[in-house]
Amino acid sequence: MSFLLLMGFFIFSSCQQHQKVTVLKLGHSLAPTNSVHKAMVYMGKRLEKLSGGTMKLEIYPSSQLGGESQCLELLQIGSLAMTKVSAAALEGFAPEFQVLSLPYIFKDKAHAFKVLDGPIGQGMLKQAQKFWLRGLCYYDAGSRSFYTKDTPINSPDDLNGLKIRVMKSKTAVEMVKLLGGSPTPISFGELYTALQGGVVDGAENNPPSFYLSHHYEVCKYYSLDEHTMVPDVLLISTIVWNKLTPQQQKWLQEAANESVPVQRKLWAESEKESLAAVKKAGVKIIHPDKEPFRDKVKGMYEQYKNDSTLYSLIKRIQAVDTLKLSGDKGGE
């Protein structure tokens, strides 16, 4: 009788262990309609399938668990497993991420993807681990370009004297100054009113943000100079990561990697839809020569000459530009 009871206990314990599911909570500030959120949903489905149902994601969009800074803090103490932030938000944790915010550090999107998917970008994902933050992958956040109320921007000279809203970023402020504009940091939530009231003459952002914010109702010129391509970064708390088994880590990384091309495809579609929508609403889309813009901001690169690590990183990223964007093995 005792033997049967003992066997029953082991069977019950085995079933309990087999049925145990590891749930990872992921919080971010984007809307459920955003391509990043949709890619995360896809990642969750892939993780569940790869793990045979033993791992799941619980996703909380729209700042339900806080904004970028709050979610980062929750990751650092292990209260939240995962989040998504702009690469610019990681500058304070890993100086290398400053470089990704430099204007025209990437020649084009293909170059950006080559850098981010290669040894340079993948190496950078691990740079903030001493702050309990581990990068899993990059998501496309598009290119930022200028949009204005009354003055079409065909060259940097057209920015002279214009008050341009920028993020509260030292790099963004310096960039607009070098291009001839007057940088004016304003929170994104207050920007529509600021544009409407003439506090600023224009701003800069990617096409979906320009469209979804309704800024196109006020600004009728959109100049696709594409000065920056700052990616988003999917992060996991190292406290949570280190509790996962090597197999669980492998499943999660694989699911994250598989979500990247899905997000990029969705983002590309949203860019086209946004540009078509603002054009239909009467916005003039301008395709300026980018070389004069590049020339104006070259001085920003020289500021890093005294920092051998960051200057070397800049040179490595630029070197990728000279290689084939497909088929090479180096990636640098």
N, C-alpha and C positions, 0 to 999 in steps of 0.2 A: 504494500500500500504506500509506504514511504517512497519507494522507488518510482511509482507512478506519479505521485505528487511532485517529486523532484523533476521528472521528465516533463511534466506539464508546465512547471515553472520555467524551464529552459526554453521550451517551445514558445511560451508567452513572451519571454524576454527577447527571443530572436525576432518575433513578429513586431514587437515594439521598436526594436532597433531598425528593422527593415522599413518600417513605416515612418521613421523619423525624417522630417523634411527641414532642410536649412533654408530659412527665409531671410533674404537680404532686402532691407528697406532702402529705397532710392528716392531722394527728394531733389526737386529742381524748381526753377522759377518760371519756366516757359509754359505756354498754354498747351493743352492736349492736341491742338491742331498743328503745332509746330513739328517740323520734320525730325527734330532731335527726339522729341517725346515718342513719335511713331517708331523711330528706330529703337528706342529703349523697349518699347512693347514687343517689338520683334526679337530683341535680345532676350527678353524674359521667356518668350516661347521657345527659343532655341536652347536656352539654359535648361529649361524644364525637360526638353526632349533629350538633350545630351546626357543629362544626369539621371535619366530614367524616372523623372518625377521626384527626385530627392532634393532638388534645389529649385527655389522659386524667387522671383523678384516681386516686391510690392512697391509700386511707383506712385509717388505723390507729387503731381505737377502744380503749377500756378502758385508757387511759394507757400504751399500748405504747411510746410515745415520750416519756413523762413526763406530769406533771400540768400544770395551767394555767400555772403560773409557768415551768416548764421549757420548755413549748412556746412561750411568749411570747419567752423568751430565744433559742430556736432561730430564731424568725422574725426577730428583730432582727439576727442575723448572717447570715441568708439560708440557713441549713442546712435549714430546713423552710419549705415554701411557705405552708401555711395551718393555721389552728387555730380552735377555738371557745372563747370564754371568756364568763363572766358580765360584763355591763356594769360591775358593781362592781369587777372586776379592772382596769378601765381608768382608774379614778379617779386613780391615780398618774401616768398619762401625759397625760391630758386632764381637767382639773378639771370640765369640763362634765358628765362622766358621773356626778358626785356627785348631781346633781339627779335622775337616774333611780332612785336608791335611796331618795328621800324617801317617807315613808308618805303614801299618798293623793294623790300628785302626779298620778295618773291617776284619773279618775272611775270608769271601768270599762274593760273590754277594748277596746270599740269606740273609746273615746277614746285609749287607748294606741296602738292600731294607726294611728289617724289622725295622731297626733304622729310616730310612728316612720317611717311611710311618706311623710310630708310633708316640707316644706323643713327643719323643725327637726331631725328625726331623721336625715335624709339628710345634712344639713350636719355633724352631729356625727360621722358615720362617718369624716370626713376629718381630724378634730381631732388624732389621734395620729400623723400622718404624719411629724412631725419625730423621732419615736421609731421610725421604720421600720415602723409598723403602719398598715395601711389597712383600714377596715371595708368589707365588701361588702354585708351585709344583717343584719337582726335576725331571731332566732328566738324564738318564744313559750316562756317558761319559767314561765308560769302565775302564780298569785297565792299569796303566802305567808299562812298563817293559823295561829292558835294551836291546839295540841292539848295536853290535860292528862290527868293520871292520875285525880284524884279530884274536881276542882272544875270544873263547867261554866262556860264564859266567856260570859255573856250581856251583860256590859257591862264597861268598863274597871275598875270597882270590884272585879270578881271576880278581877282580877290582883293586887290588893293583897297583899303578903307572899309571893307565889309566886316561886319561883326558876325563871326561864325561860331555857332554853338559847338563845343567839344565835350567829351567825357572829362571827368576829373582825373586826367592823366597827364603827367609831365611830358611824355612823348607826344601826345596829341597837341598839347599847347605849343610845344616847340615847332612841330611840323607846320601848323597853321601860320605861325609867326614867320617862318622861313619862306612860306608861299606868299606872304604879303598881306594876309588877313589879320583880323583882330580876334584872337581866340577868347571865347566867353564860356566858361564852364557853367552849365545849367543842368539840373536833373532832367532825365528823359520825360518824367511825368509832367513837368512844367513847360516843356518845349513848345507844345502846340500854342499855348497862350502867349508865350514869348515871341513866337513867330508872328502870330496874329496882331499882337500889339506893337511890333516893331522894335522890341528889345534886342532882337538879333535879326540879321538879314538872311540867314541861312543856317544850314547844319550839314552833317555828313553821316551817312549810314548806308546799310545794304538795302537792296530793292524791297524785300519783304517787310522790313521794318519801316521803310518810307511809306509803303502802301498801307500796312495794317495800323499804323499810327494816325492815318488820315492827314499826315503832313502835306500830302499832295494837294489838299484842298486849299492850302495857303501858298505853297511853293510850286511854281509852274515851270521851273527849269531843273532838270536833273542831268548833271554832267558826269558821265561814267569814266572818271579819271582813275578809279580803282586804286587809291593810294595805299590802303592797308588790307591785309587778309589775315586777321587774327583768328585762329581757330578756337573752337571750344574743346575742352578736355574732360573726359569722363574719368572720375577719380573714385578710389576706394580707400577706406581707412585702413592703414597698415595693421591696426589693432584687430580689425575684422579679418583682413587678408591672412594674417599669421595664424588665425584660429582655423582656417580652412585646411583640409588635407591637400597634398600635392595634386591629387586627382581632381578635387573640387576647384582648385586654382586653375587647372588646365581647362576644365569645362567653362569656367567663367571667362577666362581670357579668350577662348575660342568663340564663345557667344558674342563677346564684345567686338572681336575682330570681324565677325560675320555681319554685324549691324552697321559697320562703317560704309560699305558700298550701298547699302539700302538707304542710309541717311543722305548720302551724297546724291543719289538719284532723286530722292524726294526734294532735296534742297534745290537742285537744278530746275525741277519742275516748278517749284514755288517762285523762283526768281523770274522765270519766263512769264508765269501768270501775273506776277506783281507788275512787271514792266508793261505788259499788255494792258493791264487795268488802269495804271496811271496815265498811260498814253491816251487811252480812250477817254479819260477824264480831262484831257486837255493839256497834259504836261508835255513839254518839249524835251525829248531825249537827245542829249548831245554826246558825241563820241570824240573827245578832244585828242590831240597828239599828246601822248604821255611823257615824251622825252623832256619837254620844258619843265614839267612837274618834278621829274626825277632829278634833273640838274639842280633845281632849287633846294632840294633836301639832302644833297650829298654830304653837306657839312655835318649832319647828324651822325654819320658813320665815323667821322674822324674823331668825334668826342670819346670814342671807345678805345682809341689807340693806346691810352695809358693802362687799360685793363687787358692784359695779354689773353686771358681766358675768353672774354666776350668778343674781343677783336678777332681772335682765331676762329671762334664760332661763326662770326659774320662771314669771314673769308671762306670757310668750309661750305656754308650755305650758298654763297655766290658761286663757288666752284661747281656745284651741282648743275648750275646753269649752262656750263660748257660741255656737259656730257649728254649723251642720248637720253631722252626721257623714257625710253623703254629698251629693255634688252641688256643693259649694262649690269655688272655685278657689284660695282662699288657703292653706288647710292650716295656718294658724297661729292 
